[in-house]
Amino acid sequence: MAANIERRPHVLVFPFPAQGHMIPLLDLTHTLACHGLSLTVLTTPQNQSLLDPLLHKASTEGLSIQALIIPLPPTEGLPPGCENLAQIPLHLFFLLMHSFKELAHPIEHWFQQQKNSDYGFGPPVCMISDFFLGWTYDTATKLGIPRIVFHPCGAFDAFLHYSLWKYMPGLMESDDDKVHFPELPHPVSFAKHQISSLGQLYKRSDPVSEFIRYSMNLNVKSWGNLINTFNDLEAVYMDHLHRVSGRPVWSVGPLFPPAVFDPKQRRTMIERGKPTTINESVFLQWLDSRGEKSVIYICFGSQACLSNKQVEEMAAGLEATEESFIWVIRDPPSGMPADEYGVLPQGFEDRMEGRGLIIRGWAPQLLILSHPSVGGFLSHCGWNSTLESITLGVPLITWPMAADQYYNARLLVEYLKVGVRFCEGATTVPDRDDWRIAVKRLLAREGEEMKRAEELSKAARIAVQEGGTSYRNIEAFVSEIKK
Ligand SMILES: C[C@@H]1O[C@H](OP(=O)(O)OP(=O)(O)OC[C@H]2O[C@@H](n3ccc(=O)[nH]c3=O)[C@H](O)[C@@H]2O)[C@H](O)[C@H](O)[C@H]1O
């Protein structure tokens, strides 16, 4: 950009290197650019290609978005070149979070360069970073700009983390599962394992755990919160979070490429997240040849992968029932024995020829969920998959495996009535009869789930359309930034 061209307010965006966290924040970056901001997305060399679809779209649409690539110094204990959560086993998660703090000084140096240059977007006026990057609050404060927290896991999860970090370790003493927060009129019930799992982190005194505690606590001090949710879904927890934090909270979701709502443009979503491993026309022809809402889509996000025992029982369940299915099977990350995961029973694929489509690797999930022949989604209830299914009117069969997925599943089954419970736990071997019952309930419309999915889908679309709650929140956030 030539010198002294009219500069728009410039925002530095820092996603956490995991697909479930990066995908929605990159969609938000596109939306904010459409609202007249200039944005720089910071990441590391191994994650650079994940920005390509966004940068390509920005150049074709004339939006001000650029990448800032900063090398990640090697970290003892992390396999060399591993800079994304999908590349490592989950037990190295905290080490990856800890390793990213090495980017603090390079960010400060880059910021000074922007200040001293008449070219480019100019120095950022604020930073939006993932809630796993709490330490960036210190960097932003040092640079004299506000830091806004991006929550990719919904308002309940944001409230849970916020309130527990604010009142830990006191909470560990109480054996009451109802927590009384001074800011809230009513006690809030938390499942014990939610307090104890965070409690573990409090008990550990190793430098990484101490750093994670310190970092997560800085979210409490940050200037504001952007949450990938919408009011119809989580207004109560938006309000709780605002009361407990005393900071601005904006629901800006569901965060998707605008193409998701336009059948003519849907094919542009083929590359969301990363290039798919299946030929587009192959699976679209296959889906086009199926009956309306007759296909079950099976995918467990960008992290989880099934052991061979789990695959065997899942396959038996699918073989014992009639419905058509698309099953996405992920290869395990490095460090996990490849031959112990994702191996289908002998001859299964041939026997399922015509009824089942296996996708190995990465599937165009939004494109599949938006196809009229998809009538159900067996999911691990990651928040993005949850929002995508609800927004596209597809009811779910739940199999939570980690983190927030357990309470996402409860929300779907017990509160929103848009999901059917099937299995729980990352290592649990599913039961083929539970599968038959869950599928029948969903596709035979024995329950309300399909109808509820259609109702919630309408609410989600209204939220992001002009005048909708999330649309107005984005406008309000942008005008705050432009002040
Ligand atoms: C926020 C947090 O991120 C994590 O993400 P994870 O990848 O497991 O799952 P999703 O949130 O569904 O995110 C996965 C994202 O990858 C997309 N996708 C996935 C597989 C594929 O083959 N093709 C695709 O397009 C999918 O459409 C979604 O957008 C944790 O679960 C956590 O529970 C969740 O709240």
The ligand as an SDF file (V2000), in Angstrom:
LIG
                    3D

 35 37  0  0  0  0  0  0  0  0999 V2000
  -13.6590  -25.0160   19.1610 C   0  0  0  0  0  0  0  0  0  0  0  0
  -13.1210  -26.2750   19.7390 C   0  0  0  0  0  0  0  0  0  0  0  0
  -12.3240  -26.8870   18.8160 O   0  0  0  0  0  0  0  0  0  0  0  0
  -12.0010  -28.2190   18.8790 C   0  0  0  0  0  0  0  0  0  0  0  0
  -12.2360  -28.5250   17.5570 O   0  0  0  0  0  0  0  0  0  0  0  0
  -12.4650  -29.8170   16.7160 P   0  0  0  0  0  0  0  0  0  0  0  0
  -11.6900  -29.7500   15.4980 O   0  0  0  0  0  0  0  0  0  0  0  0
  -12.3220  -31.0270   17.5330 O   0  0  0  0  0  0  0  0  0  0  0  0
  -14.0320  -29.6860   16.4180 O   0  0  0  0  0  0  0  0  0  0  0  0
  -14.9630  -28.5400   15.8800 P   0  0  0  0  0  0  0  0  0  0  0  0
  -15.1540  -27.5030   16.8880 O   0  0  0  0  0  0  0  0  0  0  0  0
  -16.1730  -29.1960   15.3710 O   0  0  0  0  0  0  0  0  0  0  0  0
  -14.1550  -27.8640   14.6710 O   0  0  0  0  0  0  0  0  0  0  0  0
  -13.8240  -28.5860   13.5260 C   0  0  0  0  0  0  0  0  0  0  0  0
  -13.9160  -27.6810   12.3060 C   0  0  0  0  0  0  0  0  0  0  0  0
  -13.2420  -28.3080   11.2110 O   0  0  0  0  0  0  0  0  0  0  0  0
  -14.1360  -28.5330   10.1310 C   0  0  0  0  0  0  0  0  0  0  0  0
  -13.8390  -29.8610    9.5450 N   0  0  0  0  0  0  0  0  0  0  0  0
  -13.4550  -30.8940   10.3680 C   0  0  0  0  0  0  0  0  0  0  0  0
  -13.1120  -32.1190    9.8100 C   0  0  0  0  0  0  0  0  0  0  0  0
  -13.1780  -32.2840    8.3760 C   0  0  0  0  0  0  0  0  0  0  0  0
  -12.8970  -33.3380    7.8250 O   0  0  0  0  0  0  0  0  0  0  0  0
  -13.5840  -31.2130    7.6270 N   0  0  0  0  0  0  0  0  0  0  0  0
  -13.9220  -30.0080    8.1640 C   0  0  0  0  0  0  0  0  0  0  0  0
  -14.2890  -29.0660    7.4460 O   0  0  0  0  0  0  0  0  0  0  0  0
  -15.5330  -28.4520   10.6910 C   0  0  0  0  0  0  0  0  0  0  0  0
  -16.4480  -27.9910    9.6920 O   0  0  0  0  0  0  0  0  0  0  0  0
  -15.3630  -27.4540   11.8510 C   0  0  0  0  0  0  0  0  0  0  0  0
  -15.4760  -26.1360   11.3560 O   0  0  0  0  0  0  0  0  0  0  0  0
  -12.6420  -29.0300   19.9470 C   0  0  0  0  0  0  0  0  0  0  0  0
  -13.4450  -29.9050   19.4040 O   0  0  0  0  0  0  0  0  0  0  0  0
  -13.5380  -28.3070   20.9060 C   0  0  0  0  0  0  0  0  0  0  0  0
  -14.4940  -29.1560   21.4570 O   0  0  0  0  0  0  0  0  0  0  0  0
  -14.1670  -27.1920   20.2130 C   0  0  0  0  0  0  0  0  0  0  0  0
  -15.0850  -26.5570   20.9830 O   0  0  0  0  0  0  0  0  0  0  0  0
  1  2  1  0
  2  3  1  0
  2 34  1  0
  3  4  1  0
  4  5  1  0
  4 30  1  0
  5  6  1  0
  6  7  2  0
  6  8  1  0
  6  9  1  0
  9 10  1  0
 10 11  2  0
 10 12  1  0
 10 13  1  0
 13 14  1  0
 14 15  1  0
 15 16  1  0
 15 28  1  0
 16 17  1  0
 17 18  1  0
 17 26  1  0
 18 19  1  0
 18 24  1  0
 19 20  2  0
 20 21  1  0
 21 22  2  0
 21 23  1  0
 23 24  1  0
 24 25  2  0
 26 27  1  0
 26 28  1  0
 28 29  1  0
 30 31  1  0
 30 32  1  0
 32 33  1  0
 32 34  1  0
 34 35  1  0
M  END
$$$$
